[in-house]
Amino acid sequence: MQKGIVKYKIKFALTGSSARKLRRGAGNLLGGRAFEFHLHPFTSVELGKQFSLIEALKWGTLPEVIPLEPADKERKLYSYVSTYLKEEILVEQIVRNIEPFRKFLEVAAQMNGKILNYAKIARDAGIEERSVARYYQILNDTLVGFFLDPFHNSVRKRQTQKSKFYFFDTGVTRAIQNTLTIDVQPQTESYGNLFEQFFILECFRLNDYCEKRYRFSYLKTKDNLEIDLIIEKPGGKYVLIEIKSKTEVQTDDIRSLAQVSEDFKNAELIVVSNQKQGSKIQNVKCLYWKEALEYLF
């Protein structure tokens, strides 16, 4: 080393204001020469003792929202949605007319976590069916949400079935639904839907951070039995998960897992819930949501 010259090891973290441009643009993303990481809203693990489940369900966990008072949380989330529409969609000229997209966004928020029916969504939003698929792709490209694909051993058959779509944050979902002023009450349908979304979001986030390389899907059989989340671990091992927001798991809650498990030999079966005391019903583990995340990740 020459006298007076100091060499530093410098690491660059490259970000961009438009996720869609980074994904689809012609920029050189240094394939093979750069690591790719994903940053999400806070996880319950990161927040630690500051974490409150009811607050996370109601307001989400965006870093800028967490420290605010309730009135400012509401203002921030509504501003976030309007900023997304204005800057990410209009300025980037992803869609020429914002009004049909705005109507679609409201319907998409109502369909959050449900199996997608493009024809019904098109009718409810007053748009063409072909626009629905394109609009969902925009949400996916701008990282506002992600698809949860149906399970099938055949990739080709999986692609012909209908996916679910989850928005990336519960608070943002409620802002788009215009329900931020409505309390989130346990033992209600909205609470159950938010709890399911929260747990699935935690799984996606921790999978990225812990680099587990898990693959996620859901299952609905011809007999209308539905499994909320299937985790495929490297090596082909499966974990089948039912998500219940209740505080006491009973035998009826494992029925779908018990029936479907016959087709998944040696798969782990888990019911995730708000029941703080772990238990086991037949061959199904019943875990408190926090313990389930620790167990899986």
N, C-alpha and C positions, 0 to 999 in steps of 0.2 A: 504494500500500500504506500502510495506516495505521501510524503510529508504534507500535512495540512488538508488532505482529502479524506473525508469520512464516508464510508459506504453504508447505506441503510437498506434494510429489507422492507420494502413498501408493498402493502396490499391495497388494491383498489376495490371499492364496492361500487359497481355501476348501476345506477337507477335511471328511471325515465318517467316523465309525466304521463305518458300514454302507454298503458300495458298492451294495447292493441298494436301500436306501432312497433313495440319491441318484439311482439310475437310475429307480426306479418310483414314488417318493413324489411328493407334491404340492408339494414345495418349489419355489420360484422360482429356477431355475438361470440366470436373466438371459440368456435366449436372444438372441443378437445383441449383447449388451453385455458379454460375458465370454469370455475365451479358455479353451479346454479343453486341458489337457495330461495326459499319462499318465506316471506314475512306475512304473518297473519295478525288479526286483532289478538289481544292478550288471551292466553289460556288460563284456566283455573290454577294450573301449576305455577305459572309466572306470578300471578297475583297473590298466591299464598293466603296469608291470614286476612288480606284485604278483600278476598273474594267473597261474594254473596250470590248464591244461586238465584234468588228472586230478583236481585238487581241485574244480574246477567241476562235473565230471561226478558226483563222489561226493557232494559236500555242497551243491551249488547256489551261488548268489551273493547270498543275502539279506544285507543290510548287517549285521544283528545276528549273523549266523552267521560271517561272514568272519574276525573276529579271534580266535575262540575256539579252544581246544585240541580235538582230536578227540572226546574224551569229552563235552565240553560242547556241541560241535556236534550230536552225536547227541541229547543231552537237549533241546537247544533245538528241533530239528526235530520230535521226537516231541511236545513240548509245543505247538508251533505247530499241529500237526494236531489235537490234543485240544482246544486253545483254539478253533480254528475250529468244530469240531463243537459245542462247548458254547455259545459266545457268539453266533456268527453264525447257527447253525442252530436250536438249541433256544431261546435267549433271544428271537430274532426270531420264533419260532413259525412258521418256514418249513415245517417238517414236524412233525407231531404225535408221531410215534413215531421215535426216532432210530436204533433198531437196524436196520430195513430200509435206511435211508440209509447207515449205517456199512458194511453188507455190500456195498451198491452201490458205495461209495467204493473199497473194496479191489479189486473187480472192474474198476472204471473205471481204476484205476491200472495194473492188469495190461494193460488195453486201450490204454494211453497211446500215441498215435501210430499206432494201427491203425485200419483202416476199421471203423466202428461197425456192429455187428449187434445191434439192440435185443432181438430175440427170444433170442439166445444169452446176452446179458448178463443178461436177466431170469431165465433158467434158472439161470445160475451164481450169481446173487445171491439166488435164491429169492424174487423179487418179481414183481409184475405188469408186463407189457411197457409198459403206458401210464405206469407210474411212472418208467420209465427215461428217457423223453424229458423228463419234468418235472424229474427229478433232475439231468440234464445241464444243463438251463436254469438251475437253481440254481447249479451250479458256474460257469457262464458269467456269471450276474448278480452273483455274489460275487467275480468276478475271480480265481477259483482256476484258471481255464484258459480256453481259447478253441477255437473250431471252425476247422478248415481244410477249406474246402468243396471239392468236386470241380470240376474245370474243365469249363465248357461255355460256348459263346458265348451260349446262351439262358439267361437268368436263371431262367425257369420250369423248364426241364429240370434246371438245376443244383440247384434246390431239391428235386427229386424223387429225387436220388441221395444216396448215403450220405457223410457227412462223416467226417473224423478229428477227434479231440479231443486236445489237448496241455495238460498241466498247466503252470502258469506258472513252475515252478522244478524243476530236476532233483533237488535235495535233498529238496524236499517230496514229489515223486513217489516217491522211494525210501523216505521215511518212511512214506507210506501203504502202500507195498508191504511194509513191514517188512523191508527189505533193507540198512539202513544199516550193519550189522555185516559185510556181505559185501564183500570187496575188489572194486574195479572193475579188471578185467584187460583190456588190449588183446587184440585178436583173439578176443574172445568175443561172443556174441550180445547180451548185456546192454550191453557197451561200445558196440557198433554202434548200438543203440537209443538210448542216452544221447547219443551223439555227434550223431545225427540230431536229437534233441530240442533239444540245445544250439544247433546251428546255426540251426534254425528259430526258436528263441526269440531269438537274437541278431538275426535279420532283422526280426522283429516289433518288437523294442525299438528298434533303430536306425531303422527306418522311422518310428516315432513321433517320436523325438528329432530326426532330420534332416528330418522333414516332407516325405518324398519322395512320399507319396500312392500308394505302390505297392499293388497288390492281389495277394493270395496265394491259391494253390489248389494242388491236386495232381491228377494224372491217372492213371487206370487204364483201359486199353483193353479191348475185348472179348477180345483175345488175351492178356490178363493182363500186358501191358507196363505198368510203373508208373514214373512220374516223380515224385520226392519233392517237388519244389517248382517251381511255375510263378509267375514274377513278371510281372505285367502293369503296365508303366510307363504313365504318362499319355501319351496319344496312340496307345495300342494296340500298343506294342512289347513283345515277349515275351522273357523269359530262362528257359530250361529248365535245371533244376539237378538233378543226381544227387548224393547225399551218401554218401560212402564213408569209413569210418573207417580204412581201410588206409593204409599208408605208401608204397605203390607202385601207381600206377594203370596198368592194362593194357588192351589192346584190348577184351577182353570187358566191361570196365566201362562202355564207351560204347555198347554195343549197343542198349540201349533208347532212348537219345537219338538215335542215328543213324536208327533206324526211325521214331520218332515225328516227327522233324524234317521229314519229307516233308509233314506236314500243317501245319507252322508255318513258312511261308516267311519268310526273313530273320530268324528268331529266333536269339538267341545261345544257344549250348550250352556248359554248364559242368559239369565234375565237380569237386566240392569234396571234399578229403580231407586226410589228415595227411602227404601227400607235400610236403616243403618246397621241392623244386625244381619250379618251374612247367614245364609242357610243353604240347605240342599233339599230339593224335592225330586225324588227318583234320581235320575242321572243329570239333573239340571242344577247348575250353580246359580244361586240368587245373591247378587252382589250389589252393594251400595255403589252408586255411579262413580264416586271418587276411587273406591277400591278397585272397581272394574278398570278404570283408566290406568291405575298403578300396575295392575295385573297384566294388562295388555301391552303397556309401553314401558 
